[in-house]
């Protein structure tokens, strides 16, 4: 199973959300919050605020792409978060 997830930065920042896809959600969240992380999410603590599950990898990546393009898809997902 593949998961599309949205993380929110615990500390205020310019871009407070991160959207990604993974097959192991707990491991990926730990990687984002690890001190060894060298990517976009380094130096910040993240909390999981939204998850969708997909059986097909391509469907998960398509959903991630739509969320990253924001617009109506993003705002509909953020209504569910609140």
N, C-alpha and C positions, 0 to 999 in steps of 0.2 A: 504494500500500500504506500502511496505517496501523499505527502502533506504539503499544502500551501499554507504558509504561516505568516503572521504579522507580529513583529516585535515592536515594543515601544520603549524608548529610552527612559530610564528612571530619572535622569537629570535632564533639565530643559536644554535643548539644543536646536540648531537651525532646522535640521531634518529629523524629527523625533521618531519616525517610523522606518522599519526595515522589512522588506517583503522577500521571502525566499521559498524554495522547494527542497524537501528532503524525504528520505525514506526512513530515517531514524530521528524522530523529533527531539527526544530527550538528549541524545548525543549532540545534536546540532545546537541546541540551546546552551549546553555546557561549553561547546566550542566558542560560541559567540561571547560568553561571559568569562572565558579563560584569559588569564594574564598573558598567555603565549600567543594569543590571537594577533595576527599582523594585518588583517584586512580592514574593511570599511568600519566595522563595528568595534575596533579596538578602543581602549580607554573609556568605554562606557559600559554600564550595567544595563541589561535588557530584561524585560518581562514579556511573556507571551500573552497577547491580547486577543488573538483570533486564529482559528485553524479550520481548514477544510480538508477532507480526505478524498482521494481519488484512487481508483484501481489501475488506471492507465496513466503512465508517465507523461505522455504527450498531452493529455487533458490537463494534468497538473501544471505543466509548463505554459500551456495556453492561458490558463486562469491567472497564473502569476504575471504573464505579460499584460493581460487586460487590467489587472490591479495596478501595475506599475505605470500604465498609461493614464491612470487616474480617471477623471471624468465621472460619469454617472455610476460606473461600476465601483469605483473607489468609494464614493460617498454612500452608496448602498451598503457596502461592507462595513464602513465606519459607523453607520447607524446601528448595525448589529452589535458592534463592540460596545457602544454606549448603552 
